[in-house]
Structure formats: structure tokens, C-alpha cells
Amino acid sequence: MKLKEIRDRSFRKRIQLNGNLSAIIGDFKSHFRLINPAGQNVYLYLIEYVKDFSQIWLEKEFEKLKILDWGCGAGIVSFLLKEIGADVVSCDVEIQKKEEVPIIAKSGIEVIRLKHEYLLPFNNDDFDVVLSFGVLEHTSNELESLKEINRILKPKGLFFCFNLPCFLSWSQRLAHLKGNNYHNKFYSRRLVRNLVNESGLNLIDIWHRQLFPKNSIRYPDYHLFEDIDQFLVSNTFLRYFATNIEFVASKKADKSATTTNAISRIV
């Protein structure tokens, strides 16, 4: 199966909204992106992609993989991973008050406090998968952070990086014009490739994602609008104005029959 086929299949799945997550967040205003079905749907299909790709690449059942939710924030990703039986470790540089993070408080997620800007308190070759859901762009040193991720990944281990702000993104620029400077770093494919190569990781796949806002607008049929969005990003020049650049990379491994077989099944 081709890399893009795995991605397209996962991104286009009609996944039912997570009722447990919706019940926990209720009308919590700071979690508006999850109250909106289109916003929650993004997390669901990205995690579906992580599951599908990881199982094919690593040739293991997803439940047997050790996963790090790097910069877990409000615990959204950790919660959804646990819902599908994943073995996930959660960490962040800041631990928010429980009343500010209902997902963590109500689901009992334990968060490891990181004491350094980029050094991680984990052993070499410790994780099968590391996830960055809107985290890498907020680090003080992207390259050193990627080197640390490379260190803690097992050979052939995977690093998924989602939600990197694209430097031509119309929505990011509009946010700046409105005074919202939450993102002050922007990325191109070339910059991503250079960072990944310098870190020692191997870039497997890279793509643009999301033209339409997903947090602030309620679409009458959010699955249909997601399909249109993905069609435009995949098949037209509008991809260059999408909100995000995303990628998956792996830790380089010694050449072996197992590695060769795994790669041949995907590429």
C-alpha cells in the first residue's frame, strides 16, 4: 500500500464522535474545538492514521506499542488513545490546574512534568511512537527537540508531527491580523526536511492539511466539508495556503530482513 493511500484512507473514515469525551467536556468553553463536531473529528481521524500507519510500519498490534504523547496539554490525545487501548505515556512542560483540564482530571491521566526545555527524562530506545499534536512549533529549539525524540525512539520507531503552521497559510495570517499571535513560527516543506535530516530522523511522508476552519464554524455536514477540504488540498494549488504542514518520520534502523519487508509493504 502506498503512503498516501494509508493517509487518505484514515483521513476519510467516518468515525463516530466520542461520546465519553463529549460528556467530560460538556460546555467547557476552553474546549470549544471539541464541542464542535468538525474540531473533534480532526483528532479522531489523525489518531486513526497513527494507529493504521504504526501497525503496518512496525508490524505490531497497536495495543502492544509504547507511545509518548509529547506535550499532552489538555489530555485530548492521551484520552482518545486510551479509549482505543493504547499504552500511552503523557508529558508536558507545564501542569495545568485540574479545574482547567477536565479531561485529565476526570479520566485520571497521569502527566509527567518536564523540567527542561527539550531534554526528556526517558531512556534511549524507549518508545515505539512519539506524537506531536501542535507541540514542535512551540519549543524553544526544534532541532534539539527532534534529536531528543530520535534518541528515545526505538529503531524504526515513528514520530508523527501534526499541526505545524504553514508559512503561506491564509488562516494563520488572518489570525495575526486579528491580533492572535499564538503561532509565531511558520514552516515550509524545505524547512521541515532540513530539520528532520539534521536531527538524524528519516522523513517518510509529508503533506499539507486543512483549508477550512474546523474549530469556529459548525458545518451542516462536517464529514462532507472535510472531504471537500481534503480533495482541494490533495488535488489543487490551494494546498500551499492550507493551515498546516505535517509529517511522519522514523528512527533509522540497521538493515535487516524485517525492516526491508516492512518498507516494501508500504512504499
ChimeraX attribute file (.defattr): number of C-alpha atoms within 10 A of each C-alpha:
attribute: neighborCount
match mode: 1-to-1
recipient: residues
	/A:1	10
	/A:2	10
	/A:3	14
	/A:4	15
	/A:5	11
	/A:6	16
	/A:7	19
	/A:8	14
	/A:9	13
	/A:10	21
	/A:11	21
	/A:12	16
	/A:13	15
	/A:14	12
	/A:15	13
	/A:16	10
	/A:17	14
	/A:18	15
	/A:19	8
	/A:20	13
	/A:21	19
	/A:22	18
	/A:23	11
	/A:24	15
	/A:25	18
	/A:26	13
	/A:27	12
	/A:28	14
	/A:29	10
	/A:30	12
	/A:31	21
	/A:32	16
	/A:33	18
	/A:34	25
	/A:35	20
	/A:36	18
	/A:37	22
	/A:38	24
	/A:39	20
	/A:40	22
	/A:41	24
	/A:42	18
	/A:43	17
	/A:44	21
	/A:45	19
	/A:46	18
	/A:47	19
	/A:48	21
	/A:49	21
	/A:50	21
	/A:51	19
	/A:52	17
	/A:53	20
	/A:54	21
	/A:55	16
	/A:56	17
	/A:57	19
	/A:58	20
	/A:59	13
	/A:60	11
	/A:61	13
	/A:62	21
	/A:63	16
	/A:64	12
	/A:65	19
	/A:66	18
	/A:67	25
	/A:68	24
	/A:69	23
	/A:70	24
	/A:71	25
	/A:72	26
	/A:73	22
	/A:74	20
	/A:75	23
	/A:76	20
	/A:77	23
	/A:78	28
	/A:79	21
	/A:80	17
	/A:81	21
	/A:82	14
	/A:83	12
	/A:84	13
	/A:85	11
	/A:86	19
	/A:87	15
	/A:88	21
	/A:89	18
	/A:90	20
	/A:91	22
	/A:92	19
	/A:93	18
	/A:94	14
	/A:95	15
	/A:96	13
	/A:97	10
	/A:98	12
	/A:99	10
	/A:100	13
	/A:101	19
	/A:102	20
	/A:103	23
	/A:104	23
	/A:105	16
	/A:106	12
	/A:107	15
	/A:108	10
	/A:109	16
	/A:110	13
	/A:111	21
	/A:112	17
	/A:113	15
	/A:114	17
	/A:115	12
	/A:116	9
	/A:117	12
	/A:118	19
	/A:119	13
	/A:120	17
	/A:121	14
	/A:122	13
	/A:123	10
	/A:124	13
	/A:125	16
	/A:126	17
	/A:127	24
	/A:128	23
	/A:129	25
	/A:130	23
	/A:131	24
	/A:132	20
	/A:133	21
	/A:134	19
	/A:135	19
	/A:136	21
	/A:137	20
	/A:138	14
	/A:139	15
	/A:140	11
	/A:141	12
	/A:142	17
	/A:143	19
	/A:144	17
	/A:145	18
	/A:146	20
	/A:147	18
	/A:148	18
	/A:149	30
	/A:150	27
	/A:151	21
	/A:152	22
	/A:153	27
	/A:154	20
	/A:155	19
	/A:156	21
	/A:157	27
	/A:158	30
	/A:159	29
	/A:160	19
	/A:161	20
	/A:162	22
	/A:163	19
	/A:164	26
	/A:165	24
	/A:166	25
	/A:167	19
	/A:168	17
	/A:169	21
	/A:170	15
	/A:171	19
	/A:172	23
	/A:173	17
	/A:174	11
	/A:175	13
	/A:176	13
	/A:177	10
	/A:178	9
	/A:179	9
	/A:180	12
	/A:181	12
	/A:182	10
	/A:183	15
	/A:184	11
	/A:185	14
	/A:186	16
	/A:187	17
	/A:188	16
	/A:189	16
	/A:190	9
	/A:191	11
	/A:192	17
	/A:193	16
	/A:194	12
	/A:195	18
	/A:196	22
	/A:197	15
	/A:198	14
	/A:199	20
	/A:200	17
	/A:201	25
	/A:202	20
	/A:203	20
	/A:204	13
	/A:205	14
	/A:206	16
	/A:207	17
	/A:208	25
	/A:209	23
	/A:210	21
	/A:211	22
	/A:212	17
	/A:213	15
	/A:214	21
	/A:215	17
	/A:216	12
	/A:217	14
	/A:218	14
	/A:219	15
	/A:220	9
	/A:221	10
	/A:222	17
	/A:223	17
	/A:224	13
	/A:225	15
	/A:226	21
	/A:227	14
	/A:228	14
	/A:229	19
	/A:230	21
	/A:231	13
	/A:232	17
	/A:233	20
	/A:234	16
	/A:235	9
	/A:236	10
	/A:237	10
	/A:238	14
	/A:239	24
	/A:240	20
	/A:241	19
	/A:242	25
	/A:243	23
	/A:244	26
	/A:245	25
	/A:246	22
	/A:247	20
	/A:248	20
	/A:249	22
	/A:250	25
	/A:251	23
	/A:252	17
	/A:253	12
	/A:254	10
	/A:255	8
	/A:256	8
	/A:257	8
	/A:258	11
	/A:259	16
	/A:260	11
	/A:261	12
	/A:262	15
	/A:263	12
	/A:264	11
	/A:265	12
	/A:266	15
	/A:267	10
